[in-house]
């Protein structure tokens, strides 16, 4: 698949101009939190294309609850979890920021053979081993693409897990596409949605109107329910650091599905969810880009599943509905730790 960087670069430029005053995650952390942050660690990763390094950083300290965070994209960064530092360490929960290969602070090889689900699953397993995580303490939390990766990891390596959290992700990309086009899209003014669909049908993704319409009618309603100029610095930083080579190759350009030819096209593991037997929490937002009814159904398919709905939340519920996201997440972690 030929990678055209126009749309992603347009997205980055759009957000950069909107948020020219933002600071990095590190700059916005309070002095009182600094003692919780360990030195970053670069972990060596072996791949069929050679050895590389991925970036991790431990926040807080716990023997029993260690949460490895899988970011979205593919090709974005740990910045989407920037505000976890305000909620988890004070509750005795340790978490690990982690940039996947090809993302942000990690190595960024230009090699499309690396951008497969199977290779990323193997990477997560190597990170787990390097960090000394095991079934006595290891929780895996993935959001969006990270949720896909978390479920795929659990299907192959759940014996290493103490708990699994799938946030804002469905188990079927074809069903996600139907929800986006049949439910979310028609919520826009008719002429807006028709123009967006015309752009998609013509594969005219470099058209600046595409991002203009999404910025006005989609992102502030279903990705993060705040005016764009109020989006947190960590989220903006994540968008600015996206690696388009990874994102476009696997996901494509569309905000209403997977672009034909992208490698994630057709991904569907609905029939396999019952194989994941570890305690599993599914988190969704009422205003999510993902179908909350589907995510609630997913929780019922996991033998030890539970569902957390963030009623005020969208795709990044930790930011627009932290009042439900974090108490629900912490309750799950502590109940699993106590064997409940």
Secondary structure, DSSP 4 states (H G I P E B T S, - for coil): -----HHHHHHHHHHHHHTTT---HHHHS-GGGGGGBPPPEEEEEEETTEEEEEEEEEES--SS-EEEEE-STTT--GGGGGGGGGTSGGGT-EEEEEEPTTSTTS-----GGG-SHHHHHHHHHHHHHHHT--TTTEEEEEETHHHHHHHHHHHHHGGG-SEEEEES--SBHHHHHHHIIIIIGGGS-HHHHHHHHHHHHTT-TT-HHHHHHHHHHTIIIII-SS-GGGS-HHHHHHHHT--HHHHHHHT-S-SSSPPTT-TTTT-B-GGGGGG--S-EEEEEETT-SS-HHHHHHHHHHSTTEEEEEETT--TTHHHH-HHHHHHHHHHHHHHHHTT-
